[in-house]
Amino acid sequence: MRLSDLHIKEIERKGKWSNEDPDISGVETYSLRVEKGDIFFAKAGNTKNSHGVLFSYEAIERGACLVITDTEGYKLAVDKNFEATIPFLLVEDLVSTLDHICKKFYPSKPNFVMGITGTNGKTSVVNFSQQLIEKKNRSCVTIGTLGVCGIISLRTENTTPDQPFIARILQMAKLKGADYALLEVSSHSLVQQRINGVAFKVFCFTNLSQDHLDYHQDMETYFQAKLRILDILTLDTIIIVNIDDEYGRIFFSKAKNRGFKIETIGFGDTADVKLRVTQGTPDTQFIEIKKGDLIYGFKTQLIGAFQALNLGMALLTCEKFGFEFKELVDFCKLLKPVPGRLEFVGKTKKGALVYIDFAHTPDALKHLLKTLGGLKKGDLLLVFGAGGERDKDKRKPMGEIAFKYCDLIYVTDDNPRHEDAKSIRKQIMQSCPGAVEIEDRAEAITTAIQKAGLNDVVIIAGKGHEQVQIIRDNYFPFNDFEQASIAIELMEQF
């Protein structure tokens, strides 16, 4: 495609142009993903030092044919003397220009697209929805915390990647025969307008609790970021809301006032779709769903009330896609737990149960410990930490929650990054006196499992599916499930 074919509303052209109408092969906002013939789209970052235009030279070196930015971005380019060697095309509105270009290059998308936002549960709802769709022998693609999965498999850096990446993945999925797409939508992506151009048939709101305040500063700003989705959705989008959640009720009210069609789900009497759970074995539970005058009951490998809620949302999502609810329910007994989400690792020789979970927020940790507290006949042992260079205000309440619900706590490292790991552990331990501090996460996991006795429950929280431990700029291979499995196996050799 030629540049002239894009019909971009430009202000002017600056810098060094060798071809006024170059061939364009794609569009990219991340310089390290640029390929030959791409337009590099340089937007403002969170700080002046992260503005995309500062990576223009790297983009051109990788084969970009030109850089699109605004007048503010071009001023930075001049400061760096980039204008002497790089062709710049200046536009007045970067957001609408990027929307326009993505539509031109990636016009094909699956017809049935679900988006989901909230602090906790996004990955589980997406994964359960994917499993249900695939049980119907249909292809789909998912984009979220676990990367790109389904008919396409790719790693991603963010829960919700940038706009050109999403548009490209959706088009690839459609061309491969997938008519279903499931997207986790983070608060960051809503603020940064990464999901523009995605036509959602269904959109879910799970809950809101403390997280990402290093970015949003306070809960009100965090919630306002989530509410931005209502400015993007069209009124033919069906919204599904967890009505048990305080912010879910506000979200429901805001959406209803705008004229959206909404279906609520929860454990209370006010929900349109009502849930009830009873615990079975350590790795199963029985769920009842009351929908209208009908009650559906089934046994599942998913444990915890919050997983019942996530599964309920997945069932409703697939129903809105046109599948029969009763038939979907029949598949529930076959669904597998999501990697790292309240995943049962095994039982030790002494008779202790071991689980891992991704819980890394106060609310998620509380629900996790309450769920497993209901399982135990002995003690509840917890291994956890907190990420470095992230919301520091989470550490004290997470320590308090651990102290309230657990009998024995091991505080360890969880991706300290460039922050002082000892300081992170100290901040947690100030609110959970008596906790055992073990810097090495593998040692902490092994110690907890060896300590646990008959009828005890060990939970390893925070990393879930993650495959690395991040210390400064180093990414060391590490997986909680694998480490816990090794600890159980070694224990059984004695």
Summary of the structure (lengths in Angstrom):
residues: 494
radius of gyration: 24.2
end to end distance: 67.3
largest distance: 75.0
contacts: 1771
relative contact order: 0.08
helix: 38%
strand: 23%
